[in-house]
């Protein structure tokens, strides 16, 4: 069982959350010329890192907020959690 | 190589079976090979076998970080089927079914192929319509498909829940009678033994740590056991694809996820089909030892851990009990996990890359085991001829940017959602 520290509600079990994928993916800026490569990188291509991975989760059975979680994809250890609009240093 | 036969079995009985040849050798890496296959799983071993057998390329090495057959080929639920709707998947898998049928004879190794049939259960009228459509598509591609109504399903699997007060009543199902199971370890060992006998070096405990690429061409690999020169290199590493791609500065439409499976204690024969639950993601078959072999959803977050987490297992088995209530009486014997190379459209990639001499085989999602022979056969062709075969032409790497996706299930790019 993963325990995720929701920045809004505190420590909760993974059963309350749903996964949202790689949080480092950025949508190409609006009103700017977008190359095919940039669009592919946004929609399809993923680094899928082994080790520290910044990812989105939604506290779907809690506050329903989207949050960012820094988690190790090899050990499942969770290091830090952030609000969705928080900058990750 | 000693042939496995009743004659040799009797002959070796006189020496207490102490003089059998090793099934494969344990060579030290040579300086150079024509082809290096990275990954000693089912697909890698099959690729090396077909390179030697079909293309007479025998200066081949398989480089395996752990031991052969220790990854997903030893961690799956052994289901073999070709019940796909799209032409690319259907024709590829049906070609594979033919190889499965001949495999034990071809490899001189009993892979215990058991074409017992698979039934996908339907739980609504809409699902019956969808299955009718898929069944028709299958039959147009020469794949056997039978649409069953509720009574017909009840006759075949009476132990499923046919009572009136269930949340997901069984409306019927789609059956592929020629689908089935095989002994997964035997597949790896059979391919390894034959490849080895034709001159392929199977090098275990050897980790790839880098690639030698110059002016867009591959020259070799760097490993924990030294540098190896190679004219061609094939990647067959399933859940580790992204790790090696990073060393090549490639970002792929692949994410690595964790998938669990489990077996119950062995019981008397009760189920002679593979059955899948249609209102969720659960499948079950009974092994020759009597264990109920079960699996379902991914754990649902990126993972390289080859071990599972209980919430997903509980969720999957809840579906199982909804489908076949007797499963709740069984004790769990073993659970395990493997790491899947989940592609963004749910279909695999077998293709050349932008680096000359580097070939890619990945993206098998939930269905790598059944694809073992067809994947090896087409990948060997792609490497040997330096061009894709018509069977894997659709499994191109650039289909994502060109929009030619093969979205069998239409799930989109959230690979963890099933």
Interface residues (C-beta under 8 A of the other chain):
Chain A: X1 X2 X13 X14 X15 X18 X19 X21 X22 X36 X37 X40 X41 X43 X44 X45 X46 X47 X48 X49 X50 X53 X55 X71 X73 X74 X75 X76
Chain B: X242 X243 X246 X251 X252 X253 X254 X255 X256 X300 X301 X302 X303 X304 X305 X309 X310 X311 X344 X400 X401 X413 X414 X416
